[in-house]
Amino acid sequence: MGKFKIPSVPPTSNKTIRFPNDVIEGVENAIRGKDCTFSAFVIAAVRAALQDLQDEET
């Protein structure tokens, strides 16, 4: 077993964005009953989209 390392919290910044109501409802439905926040879902979705774009470039 490896040594325990105290995790560091990545730096963050606040951004205000507007979502269409249907997108908000879709995300809320997707995370309902799961251990996931709206922000965590959006961050994961954006990271996946960025990775897809990067993969297309190569």
ZAMARGU-4260 file (C-alpha; in steps of 0.2 Angstrom, whole numbers, plus 5000, padded with zeros to 4 digits):
<rodrens>
0) 5000/5000/5000 | 5007/5017/4995 | 5009/5032/5007 | 4994/5043/5011 | 4996/5060/5003
5) 4985/5074/5008 | 4975/5079/4993 | 4977/5097/4987 | 4962/5107/4981 | 4964/5113/4963
10) 4963/5132/4961 | 4946/5138/4956 | 4938/5153/4949 | 4919/5159/4949 | 4911/5161/4932
15) 4893/5165/4929 | 4885/5157/4915 | 4867/5155/4909 | 4860/5138/4904 | 4844/5136/4895
20) 4830/5129/4907 | 4829/5113/4898 | 4848/5110/4901 | 4846/5114/4919 | 4832/5102/4921
25) 4841/5088/4911 | 4856/5090/4922 | 4846/5090/4938 | 4836/5074/4932 | 4853/5065/4928
30) 4860/5069/4946 | 4844/5066/4956 | 4848/5053/4969 | 4866/5052/4966 | 4881/5059/4975
35) 4885/5073/4963 | 4882/5091/4963 | 4877/5102/4948 | 4894/5110/4947 | 4903/5093/4948
40) 4892/5086/4933 | 4896/5102/4923 | 4914/5101/4926 | 4915/5083/4921 | 4905/5086/4905
45) 4916/5101/4900 | 4932/5090/4903 | 4925/5076/4893 | 4920/5088/4879 | 4938/5096/4879
50) 4946/5079/4878 | 4935/5075/4863 | 4940/5090/4854 | 4958/5087/4858 | 4956/5069/4852
55) 4949/5075/4836 | 4964/5087/4833 | 4976/5072/4833
</rodrens>
